[in-house]
Each structure stands twice: as C-alpha cells, then as structure tokens.
Amino acid sequence: MSKSSKHMSAKEIYASLCKSHPGMGLTTVYRTLELLARMGFITKLTLGDGKIKENKNKLMEKMREELNKNEKVKVFTGTKVGRVEGFVGNFRAEIVKPNGKENIDIGSIVVATGIDIRAVSDDGDFEKDLLLQRDEKNFFVGMLGILNPLDFNTDGVFKCGSARKEMGIPDAIIDGEGTASCAAGVISKKELVKSPAISIVVDEKCDGCAYCIEPCPAQAITLIEYMQEEGSIKKTVEVNEAICRGCGVCMATCPKKGIFIRHFKPEYFKEMIKSVAGGA
C-alpha cells in the first residue's frame, strides 16, 4: 500500500499479495485491514451515494500527540532515512522529509519493517552504513540467525516483526516488546562498557590467508600488509575492535590458530569438551 499511488481495495491488495503469498486468504486480508484501521495505521474509505467517505480513526493522532509531549521522543511521518553514522550509544541519523532534511542523535536503532525506507541519495545508504544484510526473501538477517534473532551484526541495532520474517500482528507485538527491551538496555545507561571478548590476532601465526574475513558477520576483519625489519612484506589481518562482536567465527575458520577470542583460546574449548565428555 505504501508503494501505491492510488487507493487500493481489499481485493486489489489480496491480488497483489497472492503473487508472493499464494496461501493467503481474502478473509485474512480483510481482518488485517480492519485491525490496522482500528489502530489508526491506515485510513478506511467507503463509498456512499456515489461519494467517497473517509472513516477517520483518531487513535493514531492521539498517540502522536501524547508522544510529542515527551521531549525525548520525535515522531516523523512520510519520511525516509538517509545516511547513518556513529556507533552504539552515539548514532546520528539523517531523516529525509518532504520539505528538507534533519539530523537526529540516537543511542540505538530498531528496524521494524522489511519495506525499503532508504532515501534515494548518493550521500548515503543507511543499510550499507549499518552493515545490514537481507536474505533471498528480502528479510533482514541477524547476527547468529535463530540463535540471536533480534540482533544485527552492528552493535546497538536491532530488528523485529516483518523486518526479520513473516508473522502475524500478535507475534509482531511480542517481537517488538523484546526488541524494545534490547534498545532500552542501551539508551537507559549513562555509560556503555565494551565487552573484552573480542578477536585478537596472533601476528606470528597469521599468514594472511584471509579465510576469516568473509565469514565475519560484523565485517570487522581487514587484510593488511606491512614491511618487516629485514625488508620482506608481511601479510596479516587486522580487527576493528569497535565493531567486533566476539562471536568466534574467525577463530573457528582459522587453520593456523592465528586469531582467537580474548579469554577464549581454542585449547580452553578443547578442555571444556573433554571435561563434558568425561563427565558424561
């Protein structure tokens, strides 16, 4: 509906959805539209005496009025998102409005829709800025898949609802509550302490094979080279500690034991596995 330039009937919406969701029924569309209208997210138009009558629902307007009373809340409608810079606790997002642009400072970011809300611009693309990735169905992909469904690879950025998979409104609400808790854990703190569990490169063991670069979900590893004292060129990798999540994927892919997570060397895991196996 957001991409349509005209009013759409329930049957037109159903016909459009059937292309990507062949199992969906017309009753489901009517029921969902009715719920969205009651919540104020859409406006319902009915025909009477040959004229279009608008059934206004004041719920959304009331919610916006209440939110606007809070000095810490800003509500933007009919806008797109441009460039996003910064890091967890200190993001700056560009809001592209019909009448101009506005930069806002935010501590955390929640993506709650799979709809493309990027502003068409050469200056920036917030999905690329935040290293967000989509799957073949155009849903956003998280840090560790189903093991960590609400977290993106970028610290302080979360997702919920239709941004990550197809789900009904009740499930989306529950999803949103979980993500709101994640975001609240960031913005409620005066100071954020970075976890020490990040990747450490053992330079003398790393030969620059780059096996660890592509699998890194946070894209925190870069291949570099430098000249050693005897004049030879040394290839190795470098870890961006600011965005490393300490997931251990790099350590698992390294054939030379040239990278590990601080406080979690491979031999520690071996001893833990032996201990568990022995206890079994």
ABEGO torsion letter per residue (X at the ends): XAABABBBBAAAAAAAAAAABAABBAAAAAAAAAAAAAAGABBBBBBBGGBBBBBBBAAAAAAAAAAAABAABBBBBGBBBBBBBEBBGBBBBBBBBAAEBBBBBBABBBBABABBABBBBAABBAAAAAGBBBBAAGBBBBAAEAABAABBABBGBBBBEAAABBBBAAAAAAAAAAAAAAAAAAAABABBBBBABBBBBBAAABAGAGAAAAABAAGABBBBBBBBAAGBBBBBBBBBAAABAGAGAAAAABAAGABBBBGBBAAAAAAAAAAAAAAX
